[in-house]
Amino acid sequence: MRKRANAAVFFAVGMIGLMLVFRNPRFEAFHTVDVLQLIASGMCFGVGLTMLLARLRARGPGRPQ
């Protein structure tokens, strides 16, 4: 249950940030391809960071590598 709550919080924070960018008047000057690349890069970074943290957490302190 705690994992779902954490995921919901991260999703909400990410959506708030994304919506703030969408409301920015300078956002209209960006090309669609640039925006998609930025979103995809952020998603890949998030997935990679999540996998790294999950691996470190699973190993835990005192456990063999």
CHARMM-style PDB file with segment names, atoms N, HN, CA, C and O in Angstrom:
ATOM      1  N   MET     1       0.825  -1.192   0.000  1.00  0.00      PROA
ATOM      2  CA  MET     1       0.000   0.000   0.000  1.00  0.00      PROA
ATOM      3  C   MET     1       0.870   1.257   0.000  1.00  0.00      PROA
ATOM      4  O   MET     1       0.531   2.261  -0.627  1.00  0.00      PROA
ATOM      5  N   ARG     2       1.999   1.184   0.715  1.00  0.00      PROA
ATOM      6  HN  ARG     2       2.274   0.369   1.224  1.00  0.00      PROA
ATOM      7  CA  ARG     2       2.876   2.353   0.798  1.00  0.00      PROA
ATOM      8  C   ARG     2       3.496   2.677  -0.557  1.00  0.00      PROA
ATOM      9  O   ARG     2       3.680   3.846  -0.894  1.00  0.00      PROA
ATOM     10  N   LYS     3       3.824   1.632  -1.344  1.00  0.00      PROA
ATOM     11  HN  LYS     3       3.674   0.682  -1.070  1.00  0.00      PROA
ATOM     12  CA  LYS     3       4.409   1.847  -2.664  1.00  0.00      PROA
ATOM     13  C   LYS     3       3.434   2.585  -3.569  1.00  0.00      PROA
ATOM     14  O   LYS     3       3.836   3.449  -4.348  1.00  0.00      PROA
ATOM     15  N   ARG     4       2.155   2.247  -3.466  1.00  0.00      PROA
ATOM     16  HN  ARG     4       1.829   1.545  -2.833  1.00  0.00      PROA
ATOM     17  CA  ARG     4       1.147   2.929  -4.282  1.00  0.00      PROA
ATOM     18  C   ARG     4       1.027   4.389  -3.877  1.00  0.00      PROA
ATOM     19  O   ARG     4       0.880   5.263  -4.732  1.00  0.00      PROA
ATOM     20  N   ALA     5       1.089   4.653  -2.601  1.00  0.00      PROA
ATOM     21  HN  ALA     5       1.208   3.943  -1.907  1.00  0.00      PROA
ATOM     22  CA  ALA     5       1.005   6.037  -2.134  1.00  0.00      PROA
ATOM     23  C   ALA     5       2.218   6.835  -2.608  1.00  0.00      PROA
ATOM     24  O   ALA     5       2.080   7.980  -3.038  1.00  0.00      PROA
ATOM     25  N   ASN     6       3.395   6.239  -2.532  1.00  0.00      PROA
ATOM     26  HN  ASN     6       3.507   5.308  -2.183  1.00  0.00      PROA
ATOM     27  CA  ASN     6       4.601   6.915  -3.014  1.00  0.00      PROA
ATOM     28  C   ASN     6       4.507   7.174  -4.516  1.00  0.00      PROA
ATOM     29  O   ASN     6       4.842   8.264  -4.981  1.00  0.00      PROA
ATOM     30  N   ALA     7       4.058   6.192  -5.263  1.00  0.00      PROA
ATOM     31  HN  ALA     7       3.786   5.307  -4.885  1.00  0.00      PROA
ATOM     32  CA  ALA     7       3.925   6.358  -6.707  1.00  0.00      PROA
ATOM     33  C   ALA     7       2.923   7.458  -7.028  1.00  0.00      PROA
ATOM     34  O   ALA     7       3.145   8.245  -7.948  1.00  0.00      PROA
ATOM     35  N   ALA     8       1.832   7.523  -6.289  1.00  0.00      PROA
ATOM     36  HN  ALA     8       1.652   6.883  -5.541  1.00  0.00      PROA
ATOM     37  CA  ALA     8       0.821   8.550  -6.532  1.00  0.00      PROA
ATOM     38  C   ALA     8       1.382   9.946  -6.255  1.00  0.00      PROA
ATOM     39  O   ALA     8       1.095  10.892  -6.989  1.00  0.00      PROA
ATOM     40  N   VAL     9       2.178  10.069  -5.200  1.00  0.00      PROA
ATOM     41  HN  VAL     9       2.412   9.300  -4.604  1.00  0.00      PROA
ATOM     42  CA  VAL     9       2.778  11.369  -4.877  1.00  0.00      PROA
ATOM     43  C   VAL     9       3.748  11.791  -5.970  1.00  0.00      PROA
ATOM     44  O   VAL     9       3.713  12.937  -6.417  1.00  0.00      PROA
ATOM     45  N   PHE    10       4.606  10.887  -6.402  1.00  0.00      PROA
ATOM     46  HN  PHE    10       4.634   9.956  -6.039  1.00  0.00      PROA
ATOM     47  CA  PHE    10       5.556  11.223  -7.463  1.00  0.00      PROA
ATOM     48  C   PHE    10       4.835  11.567  -8.766  1.00  0.00      PROA
ATOM     49  O   PHE    10       5.230  12.492  -9.475  1.00  0.00      PROA
ATOM     50  N   PHE    11       3.788  10.826  -9.073  1.00  0.00      PROA
ATOM     51  HN  PHE    11       3.466  10.074  -8.497  1.00  0.00      PROA
ATOM     52  CA  PHE    11       3.015  11.109 -10.275  1.00  0.00      PROA
ATOM     53  C   PHE    11       2.384  12.498 -10.191  1.00  0.00      PROA
ATOM     54  O   PHE    11       2.405  13.255 -11.162  1.00  0.00      PROA
ATOM     55  N   ALA    12       1.828  12.828  -9.036  1.00  0.00      PROA
ATOM     56  HN  ALA    12       1.811  12.213  -8.247  1.00  0.00      PROA
ATOM     57  CA  ALA    12       1.191  14.134  -8.865  1.00  0.00      PROA
ATOM     58  C   ALA    12       2.210  15.269  -8.992  1.00  0.00      PROA
ATOM     59  O   ALA    12       1.942  16.276  -9.647  1.00  0.00      PROA
ATOM     60  N   VAL    13       3.361  15.106  -8.372  1.00  0.00      PROA
ATOM     61  HN  VAL    13       3.579  14.287  -7.840  1.00  0.00      PROA
ATOM     62  CA  VAL    13       4.402  16.137  -8.460  1.00  0.00      PROA
ATOM     63  C   VAL    13       4.870  16.291  -9.905  1.00  0.00      PROA
ATOM     64  O   VAL    13       5.060  17.410 -10.380  1.00  0.00      PROA
ATOM     65  N   GLY    14       5.054  15.187 -10.593  1.00  0.00      PROA
ATOM     66  HN  GLY    14       4.899  14.278 -10.207  1.00  0.00      PROA
ATOM     67  CA  GLY    14       5.464  15.242 -11.997  1.00  0.00      PROA
ATOM     68  C   GLY    14       4.418  15.912 -12.875  1.00  0.00      PROA
ATOM     69  O   GLY    14       4.762  16.692 -13.764  1.00  0.00      PROA
ATOM     70  N   MET    15       3.155  15.618 -12.636  1.00  0.00      PROA
ATOM     71  HN  MET    15       2.877  14.985 -11.913  1.00  0.00      PROA
ATOM     72  CA  MET    15       2.088  16.222 -13.430  1.00  0.00      PROA
ATOM     73  C   MET    15       1.966  17.719 -13.157  1.00  0.00      PROA
ATOM     74  O   MET    15       1.693  18.495 -14.072  1.00  0.00      PROA
ATOM     75  N   ILE    16       2.166  18.127 -11.913  1.00  0.00      PROA
ATOM     76  HN  ILE    16       2.388  17.496 -11.169  1.00  0.00      PROA
ATOM     77  CA  ILE    16       2.124  19.555 -11.585  1.00  0.00      PROA
ATOM     78  C   ILE    16       3.228  20.290 -12.344  1.00  0.00      PROA
ATOM     79  O   ILE    16       2.992  21.342 -12.939  1.00  0.00      PROA
ATOM     80  N   GLY    17       4.432  19.725 -12.315  1.00  0.00      PROA
ATOM     81  HN  GLY    17       4.624  18.870 -11.832  1.00  0.00      PROA
ATOM     82  CA  GLY    17       5.543  20.341 -13.045  1.00  0.00      PROA
ATOM     83  C   GLY    17       5.289  20.401 -14.538  1.00  0.00      PROA
ATOM     84  O   GLY    17       5.591  21.404 -15.185  1.00  0.00      PROA
ATOM     85  N   LEU    18       4.736  19.333 -15.085  1.00  0.00      PROA
ATOM     86  HN  LEU    18       4.491  18.518 -14.560  1.00  0.00      PROA
ATOM     87  CA  LEU    18       4.450  19.299 -16.516  1.00  0.00      PROA
ATOM     88  C   LEU    18       3.375  20.318 -16.884  1.00  0.00      PROA
ATOM     89  O   LEU    18       3.482  20.987 -17.912  1.00  0.00      PROA
ATOM     90  N   MET    19       2.361  20.436 -16.068  1.00  0.00      PROA
ATOM     91  HN  MET    19       2.274  19.892 -15.233  1.00  0.00      PROA
ATOM     92  CA  MET    19       1.296  21.405 -16.339  1.00  0.00      PROA
ATOM     93  C   MET    19       1.806  22.846 -16.239  1.00  0.00      PROA
ATOM     94  O   MET    19       1.358  23.714 -16.988  1.00  0.00      PROA
ATOM     95  N   LEU    20       2.734  23.103 -15.325  1.00  0.00      PROA
ATOM     96  HN  LEU    20       3.098  22.398 -14.716  1.00  0.00      PROA
ATOM     97  CA  LEU    20       3.318  24.437 -15.231  1.00  0.00      PROA
ATOM     98  C   LEU    20       4.092  24.779 -16.501  1.00  0.00      PROA
ATOM     99  O   LEU    20       4.050  25.914 -16.976  1.00  0.00      PROA
ATOM    100  N   VAL    21       4.794  23.795 -17.042  1.00  0.00      PROA
ATOM    101  HN  VAL    21       4.828  22.874 -16.656  1.00  0.00      PROA
ATOM    102  CA  VAL    21       5.531  24.028 -18.285  1.00  0.00      PROA
ATOM    103  C   VAL    21       4.561  24.267 -19.434  1.00  0.00      PROA
ATOM    104  O   VAL    21       4.798  25.143 -20.265  1.00  0.00      PROA
ATOM    105  N   PHE    22       3.480  23.508 -19.495  1.00  0.00      PROA
ATOM    106  HN  PHE    22       3.288  22.796 -18.820  1.00  0.00      PROA
ATOM    107  CA  PHE    22       2.507  23.671 -20.574  1.00  0.00      PROA
ATOM    108  C   PHE    22       1.865  25.053 -20.547  1.00  0.00      PROA
ATOM    109  O   PHE    22       1.526  25.587 -21.603  1.00  0.00      PROA
ATOM    110  N   ARG    23       1.691  25.639 -19.379  1.00  0.00      PROA
ATOM    111  HN  ARG    23       1.966  25.205 -18.521  1.00  0.00      PROA
ATOM    112  CA  ARG    23       1.044  26.946 -19.267  1.00  0.00      PROA
ATOM    113  C   ARG    23       2.006  28.098 -19.565  1.00  0.00      PROA
ATOM    114  O   ARG    23       1.571  29.240 -19.713  1.00  0.00      PROA
ATOM    115  N   ASN    24       3.283  27.816 -19.654  1.00  0.00      PROA
ATOM    116  HN  ASN    24       3.636  26.888 -19.535  1.00  0.00      PROA
ATOM    117  CA  ASN    24       4.286  28.840 -19.914  1.00  0.00      PROA
ATOM    118  C   ASN    24       4.137  29.355 -21.349  1.00  0.00      PROA
ATOM    119  O   ASN    24       4.085  28.547 -22.277  1.00  0.00      PROA
ATOM    120  N   PRO    25       4.065  30.683 -21.562  1.00  0.00      PROA
ATOM    121  CA  PRO    25       3.918  31.215 -22.934  1.00  0.00      PROA
ATOM    122  C   PRO    25       5.079  30.846 -23.854  1.00  0.00      PROA
ATOM    123  O   PRO    25       4.889  30.730 -25.065  1.00  0.00      PROA
ATOM    124  N   ARG    26       6.264  30.661 -23.305  1.00  0.00      PROA
ATOM    125  HN  ARG    26       6.418  30.754 -22.322  1.00  0.00      PROA
ATOM    126  CA  ARG    26       7.415  30.297 -24.146  1.00  0.00      PROA
ATOM    127  C   ARG    26       7.311  28.869 -24.655  1.00  0.00      PROA
ATOM    128  O   ARG    26       8.022  28.493 -25.588  1.00  0.00      PROA
ATOM    129  N   PHE    27       6.449  28.078 -24.065  1.00  0.00      PROA
ATOM    130  HN  PHE    27       5.872  28.383 -23.307  1.00  0.00      PROA
ATOM    131  CA  PHE    27       6.281  26.675 -24.464  1.00  0.00      PROA
ATOM    132  C   PHE    27       5.774  26.575 -25.904  1.00  0.00      PROA
ATOM    133  O   PHE    27       6.067  25.602 -26.599  1.00  0.00      PROA
ATOM    134  N   GLU    28       5.017  27.573 -26.352  1.00  0.00      PROA
ATOM    135  HN  GLU    28       4.779  28.363 -25.788  1.00  0.00      PROA
ATOM    136  CA  GLU    28       4.483  27.558 -27.717  1.00  0.00      PROA
ATOM    137  C   GLU    28       5.590  27.609 -28.764  1.00  0.00      PROA
ATOM    138  O   GLU    28       5.386  27.158 -29.891  1.00  0.00      PROA
ATOM    139  N   ALA    29       6.749  28.144 -28.417  1.00  0.00      PROA
ATOM    140  HN  ALA    29       6.914  28.510 -27.501  1.00  0.00      PROA
ATOM    141  CA  ALA    29       7.857  28.257 -29.362  1.00  0.00      PROA
ATOM    142  C   ALA    29       8.572  26.926 -29.579  1.00  0.00      PROA
ATOM    143  O   ALA    29       9.314  26.777 -30.550  1.00  0.00      PROA
ATOM    144  N   PHE    30       8.359  25.963 -28.694  1.00  0.00      PROA
ATOM    145  HN  PHE    30       7.757  26.084 -27.905  1.00  0.00      PROA
ATOM    146  CA  PHE    30       9.008  24.663 -28.836  1.00  0.00      PROA
ATOM    147  C   PHE    30       8.341  23.861 -29.944  1.00  0.00      PROA
ATOM    148  O   PHE    30       7.134  23.962 -30.161  1.00  0.00      PROA
ATOM    149  N   HSD    31       9.127  23.078 -30.626  1.00  0.00      PROA
ATOM    150  HN  HSD    31      10.108  22.995 -30.450  1.00  0.00      PROA
ATOM    151  CA  HSD    31       8.588  22.171 -31.638  1.00  0.00      PROA
ATOM    152  C   HSD    31       8.102  20.895 -30.958  1.00  0.00      PROA
ATOM    153  O   HSD    31       8.605  20.513 -29.901  1.00  0.00      PROA
ATOM    154  N   THR    32       7.127  20.246 -31.572  1.00  0.00      PROA
ATOM    155  HN  THR    32       6.719  20.557 -32.430  1.00  0.00      PROA
ATOM    156  CA  THR    32       6.540  19.035 -30.999  1.00  0.00      PROA
ATOM    157  C   THR    32       7.593  17.959 -30.780  1.00  0.00      PROA
ATOM    158  O   THR    32       7.572  17.270 -29.760  1.00  0.00      PROA
ATOM    159  N   VAL    33       8.498  17.811 -31.711  1.00  0.00      PROA
ATOM    160  HN  VAL    33       8.515  18.371 -32.539  1.00  0.00      PROA
ATOM    161  CA  VAL    33       9.537  16.785 -31.606  1.00  0.00      PROA
ATOM    162  C   VAL    33      10.417  17.046 -30.388  1.00  0.00      PROA
ATOM    163  O   VAL    33      10.793  16.111 -29.681  1.00  0.00      PROA
ATOM    164  N   ASP    34      10.745  18.308 -30.141  1.00  0.00      PROA
ATOM    165  HN  ASP    34      10.439  19.067 -30.715  1.00  0.00      PROA
ATOM    166  CA  ASP    34      11.572  18.649 -28.981  1.00  0.00      PROA
ATOM    167  C   ASP    34      10.850  18.319 -27.679  1.00  0.00      PROA
ATOM    168  O   ASP    34      11.456  17.812 -26.735  1.00  0.00      PROA
ATOM    169  N   VAL    35       9.562  18.609 -27.634  1.00  0.00      PROA
ATOM    170  HN  VAL    35       9.070  19.022 -28.401  1.00  0.00      PROA
ATOM    171  CA  VAL    35       8.781  18.327 -26.425  1.00  0.00      PROA
ATOM    172  C   VAL    35       8.698  16.822 -26.189  1.00  0.00      PROA
ATOM    173  O   VAL    35       8.870  16.370 -25.057  1.00  0.00      PROA
ATOM    174  N   LEU    36       8.440  16.048 -27.225  1.00  0.00      PROA
ATOM    175  HN  LEU    36       8.300  16.416 -28.144  1.00  0.00      PROA
ATOM    176  CA  LEU    36       8.365  14.595 -27.079  1.00  0.00      PROA
ATOM    177  C   LEU    36       9.698  14.011 -26.642  1.00  0.00      PROA
ATOM    178  O   LEU    36       9.745  13.092 -25.824  1.00  0.00      PROA
ATOM    179  N   GLN    37      10.781  14.549 -27.191  1.00  0.00      PROA
ATOM    180  HN  GLN    37      10.743  15.295 -27.856  1.00  0.00      PROA
ATOM    181  CA  GLN    37      12.102  14.066 -26.795  1.00  0.00      PROA
ATOM    182  C   GLN    37      12.371  14.400 -25.327  1.00  0.00      PROA
ATOM    183  O   GLN    37      12.943  13.585 -24.603  1.00  0.00      PROA
ATOM    184  N   LEU    38      11.966  15.581 -24.888  1.00  0.00      PROA
ATOM    185  HN  LEU    38      11.502  16.243 -25.477  1.00  0.00      PROA
ATOM    186  CA  LEU    38      12.157  15.963 -23.494  1.00  0.00      PROA
ATOM    187  C   LEU    38      11.357  15.069 -22.554  1.00  0.00      PROA
ATOM    188  O   LEU    38      11.864  14.643 -21.516  1.00  0.00      PROA
ATOM    189  N   ILE    39      10.113  14.785 -22.915  1.00  0.00      PROA
ATOM    190  HN  ILE    39       9.701  15.131 -23.758  1.00  0.00      PROA
ATOM    191  CA  ILE    39       9.270  13.914 -22.086  1.00  0.00      PROA
ATOM    192  C   ILE    39       9.827  12.498 -22.059  1.00  0.00      PROA
ATOM    193  O   ILE    39       9.885  11.877 -20.998  1.00  0.00      PROA
ATOM    194  N   ALA    40      10.237  11.983 -23.210  1.00  0.00      PROA
ATOM    195  HN  ALA    40      10.190  12.487 -24.072  1.00  0.00      PROA
ATOM    196  CA  ALA    40      10.785  10.631 -23.274  1.00  0.00      PROA
ATOM    197  C   ALA    40      12.081  10.524 -22.471  1.00  0.00      PROA
ATOM    198  O   ALA    40      12.314   9.524 -21.793  1.00  0.00      PROA
ATOM    199  N   SER    41      12.915  11.547 -22.549  1.00  0.00      PROA
ATOM    200  HN  SER    41      12.726  12.359 -23.101  1.00  0.00      PROA
ATOM    201  CA  SER    41      14.159  11.533 -21.783  1.00  0.00      PROA
ATOM    202  C   SER    41      13.873  11.531 -20.288  1.00  0.00      PROA
ATOM    203  O   SER    41      14.523  10.813 -19.529  1.00  0.00      PROA
ATOM    204  N   GLY    42      12.913  12.323 -19.871  1.00  0.00      PROA
ATOM    205  HN  GLY    42      12.384  12.906 -20.487  1.00  0.00      PROA
ATOM    206  CA  GLY    42      12.536  12.349 -18.461  1.00  0.00      PROA
ATOM    207  C   GLY    42      11.993  11.016 -17.989  1.00  0.00      PROA
ATOM    208  O   GLY    42      12.286  10.572 -16.879  1.00  0.00      PROA
ATOM    209  N   MET    43      11.199  10.379 -18.840  1.00  0.00      PROA
ATOM    210  HN  MET    43      10.961  10.740 -19.742  1.00  0.00      PROA
ATOM    211  CA  MET    43      10.654   9.065 -18.481  1.00  0.00      PROA
ATOM    212  C   MET    43      11.766   8.041 -18.346  1.00  0.00      PROA
ATOM    213  O   MET    43      11.784   7.262 -17.393  1.00  0.00      PROA
ATOM    214  N   CYS    44      12.695   8.036 -19.294  1.00  0.00      PROA
ATOM    215  HN  CYS    44      12.681   8.669 -20.069  1.00  0.00      PROA
ATOM    216  CA  CYS    44      13.813   7.089 -19.232  1.00  0.00      PROA
ATOM    217  C   CYS    44      14.669   7.342 -17.996  1.00  0.00      PROA
ATOM    218  O   CYS    44      15.097   6.397 -17.333  1.00  0.00      PROA
ATOM    219  N   PHE    45      14.920   8.604 -17.683  1.00  0.00      PROA
ATOM    220  HN  PHE    45      14.572   9.372 -18.221  1.00  0.00      PROA
ATOM    221  CA  PHE    45      15.682   8.935 -16.489  1.00  0.00      PROA
ATOM    222  C   PHE    45      14.960   8.445 -15.238  1.00  0.00      PROA
ATOM    223  O   PHE    45      15.582   7.879 -14.340  1.00  0.00      PROA
ATOM    224  N   GLY    46      13.661   8.662 -15.183  1.00  0.00      PROA
ATOM    225  HN  GLY    46      13.156   9.122 -15.913  1.00  0.00      PROA
ATOM    226  CA  GLY    46      12.877   8.223 -14.030  1.00  0.00      PROA
ATOM    227  C   GLY    46      12.872   6.723 -13.863  1.00  0.00      PROA
ATOM    228  O   GLY    46      13.008   6.221 -12.748  1.00  0.00      PROA
ATOM    229  N   VAL    47      12.719   6.002 -14.955  1.00  0.00      PROA
ATOM    230  HN  VAL    47      12.609   6.410 -15.861  1.00  0.00      PROA
ATOM    231  CA  VAL    47      12.716   4.537 -14.891  1.00  0.00      PROA
ATOM    232  C   VAL    47      14.087   4.022 -14.455  1.00  0.00      PROA
ATOM    233  O   VAL    47      14.184   3.126 -13.616  1.00  0.00      PROA
ATOM    234  N   GLY    48      15.138   4.593 -15.030  1.00  0.00      PROA
ATOM    235  HN  GLY    48      15.059   5.321 -15.711  1.00  0.00      PROA
ATOM    236  CA  GLY    48      16.486   4.170 -14.661  1.00  0.00      PROA
ATOM    237  C   GLY    48      16.800   4.448 -13.203  1.00  0.00      PROA
ATOM    238  O   GLY    48      17.384   3.608 -12.518  1.00  0.00      PROA
ATOM    239  N   LEU    49      16.415   5.619 -12.727  1.00  0.00      PROA
ATOM    240  HN  LEU    49      15.940   6.301 -13.283  1.00  0.00      PROA
ATOM    241  CA  LEU    49      16.646   5.961 -11.326  1.00  0.00      PROA
ATOM    242  C   LEU    49      15.843   5.057 -10.400  1.00  0.00      PROA
ATOM    243  O   LEU    49      16.334   4.643  -9.350  1.00  0.00      PROA
ATOM    244  N   THR    50      14.614   4.754 -10.789  1.00  0.00      PROA
ATOM    245  HN  THR    50      14.215   5.090 -11.642  1.00  0.00      PROA
ATOM    246  CA  THR    50      13.783   3.853  -9.993  1.00  0.00      PROA
ATOM    247  C   THR    50      14.383   2.463  -9.919  1.00  0.00      PROA
ATOM    248  O   THR    50      14.403   1.847  -8.853  1.00  0.00      PROA
ATOM    249  N   MET    51      14.874   1.962 -11.052  1.00  0.00      PROA
ATOM    250  HN  MET    51      14.858   2.462 -11.918  1.00  0.00      PROA
ATOM    251  CA  MET    51      15.490   0.633 -11.061  1.00  0.00      PROA
ATOM    252  C   MET    51      16.752   0.604 -10.203  1.00  0.00      PROA
ATOM    253  O   MET    51      16.997  -0.364  -9.484  1.00  0.00      PROA
ATOM    254  N   LEU    52      17.549   1.664 -10.281  1.00  0.00      PROA
ATOM    255  HN  LEU    52      17.350   2.451 -10.865  1.00  0.00      PROA
ATOM    256  CA  LEU    52      18.765   1.725  -9.476  1.00  0.00      PROA
ATOM    257  C   LEU    52      18.436   1.736  -7.992  1.00  0.00      PROA
ATOM    258  O   LEU    52      19.043   1.003  -7.210  1.00  0.00      PROA
ATOM    259  N   LEU    53      17.476   2.566  -7.604  1.00  0.00      PROA
ATOM    260  HN  LEU    53      16.983   3.161  -8.238  1.00  0.00      PROA
ATOM    261  CA  LEU    53      17.109   2.632  -6.195  1.00  0.00      PROA
ATOM    262  C   LEU    53      16.476   1.328  -5.713  1.00  0.00      PROA
ATOM    263  O   LEU    53      16.705   0.920  -4.574  1.00  0.00      PROA
ATOM    264  N   ALA    54      15.690   0.673  -6.556  1.00  0.00      PROA
ATOM    265  HN  ALA    54      15.504   1.005  -7.480  1.00  0.00      PROA
ATOM    266  CA  ALA    54      15.088  -0.610  -6.168  1.00  0.00      PROA
ATOM    267  C   ALA    54      16.173  -1.666  -5.967  1.00  0.00      PROA
ATOM    268  O   ALA    54      16.092  -2.485  -5.051  1.00  0.00      PROA
ATOM    269  N   ARG    55      17.178  -1.639  -6.823  1.00  0.00      PROA
ATOM    270  HN  ARG    55      17.244  -0.974  -7.567  1.00  0.00      PROA
ATOM    271  CA  ARG    55      18.271  -2.607  -6.684  1.00  0.00      PROA
ATOM    272  C   ARG    55      19.074  -2.360  -5.413  1.00  0.00      PROA
ATOM    273  O   ARG    55      19.425  -3.301  -4.701  1.00  0.00      PROA
ATOM    274  N   LEU    56      19.363  -1.096  -5.130  1.00  0.00      PROA
ATOM    275  HN  LEU    56      19.078  -0.331  -5.708  1.00  0.00      PROA
ATOM    276  CA  LEU    56      20.103  -0.769  -3.913  1.00  0.00      PROA
ATOM    277  C   LEU    56      19.281  -1.091  -2.667  1.00  0.00      PROA
ATOM    278  O   LEU    56      19.824  -1.543  -1.659  1.00  0.00      PROA
ATOM    279  N   ARG    57      17.995  -0.860  -2.737  1.00  0.00      PROA
ATOM    280  HN  ARG    57      17.554  -0.492  -3.556  1.00  0.00      PROA
ATOM    281  CA  ARG    57      17.134  -1.139  -1.590  1.00  0.00      PROA
ATOM    282  C   ARG    57      16.999  -2.645  -1.366  1.00  0.00      PROA
ATOM    283  O   ARG    57      16.956  -3.098  -0.223  1.00  0.00      PROA
ATOM    284  N   ALA    58      16.934  -3.418  -2.442  1.00  0.00      PROA
ATOM    285  HN  ALA    58      16.969  -3.050  -3.371  1.00  0.00      PROA
ATOM    286  CA  ALA    58      16.811  -4.864  -2.324  1.00  0.00      PROA
ATOM    287  C   ALA    58      18.072  -5.472  -1.723  1.00  0.00      PROA
ATOM    288  O   ALA    58      18.012  -6.438  -0.962  1.00  0.00      PROA
ATOM    289  N   ARG    59      19.207  -4.890  -2.075  1.00  0.00      PROA
ATOM    290  HN  ARG    59      19.255  -4.105  -2.692  1.00  0.00      PROA
ATOM    291  CA  ARG    59      20.468  -5.386  -1.532  1.00  0.00      PROA
ATOM    292  C   ARG    59      20.548  -5.092  -0.052  1.00  0.00      PROA
ATOM    293  O   ARG    59      20.910  -5.959   0.743  1.00  0.00      PROA
ATOM    294  N   GLY    60      20.209  -3.865   0.319  1.00  0.00      PROA
ATOM    295  HN  GLY    60      19.915  -3.161  -0.327  1.00  0.00      PROA
ATOM    296  CA  GLY    60      20.146  -3.479   1.724  1.00  0.00      PROA
ATOM    297  C   GLY    60      21.507  -3.491   2.400  1.00  0.00      PROA
ATOM    298  O   GLY    60      22.472  -4.040   1.867  1.00  0.00      PROA
ATOM    299  N   PRO    61      21.577  -2.885   3.572  1.00  0.00      PROA
ATOM    300  CA  PRO    61      22.837  -2.881   4.301  1.00  0.00      PROA
ATOM    301  C   PRO    61      23.156  -4.248   4.888  1.00  0.00      PROA
ATOM    302  O   PRO    61      22.280  -4.917   5.436  1.00  0.00      PROA
ATOM    303  N   GLY    62      24.388  -4.647   4.773  1.00  0.00      PROA
ATOM    304  HN  GLY    62      25.099  -4.103   4.328  1.00  0.00      PROA
ATOM    305  CA  GLY    62      24.818  -5.903   5.362  1.00  0.00      PROA
ATOM    306  C   GLY    62      24.576  -7.124   4.502  1.00  0.00      PROA
ATOM    307  O   GLY    62      25.002  -8.222   4.859  1.00  0.00      PROA
ATOM    308  N   ARG    63      23.902  -6.957   3.375  1.00  0.00      PROA
ATOM    309  HN  ARG    63      23.555  -6.065   3.085  1.00  0.00      PROA
ATOM    310  CA  ARG    63      23.668  -8.101   2.489  1.00  0.00      PROA
ATOM    311  C   ARG    63      24.826  -8.220   1.504  1.00  0.00      PROA
ATOM    312  O   ARG    63      25.412  -7.212   1.110  1.00  0.00      PROA
ATOM    313  N   PRO    64      25.159  -9.442   1.105  1.00  0.00      PROA
ATOM    314  CA  PRO    64      26.281  -9.605   0.152  1.00  0.00      PROA
ATOM    315  C   PRO    64      25.902  -9.055  -1.207  1.00  0.00      PROA
ATOM    316  O   PRO    64      24.735  -9.045  -1.598  1.00  0.00      PROA
ATOM    317  N   GLN    65      26.922  -8.599  -1.915  1.00  0.00      PROA
ATOM    318  HN  GLN    65      27.870  -8.607  -1.597  1.00  0.00      PROA
ATOM    319  CA  GLN    65      26.695  -8.026  -3.243  1.00  0.00      PROA
ATOM    320  C   GLN    65      26.529  -9.139  -4.187  1.00  0.00      PROA
ATOM    321  OT1 GLN    65      26.325  -8.912  -5.379  1.00  0.00      PROA
TER     322      GLN     65
END
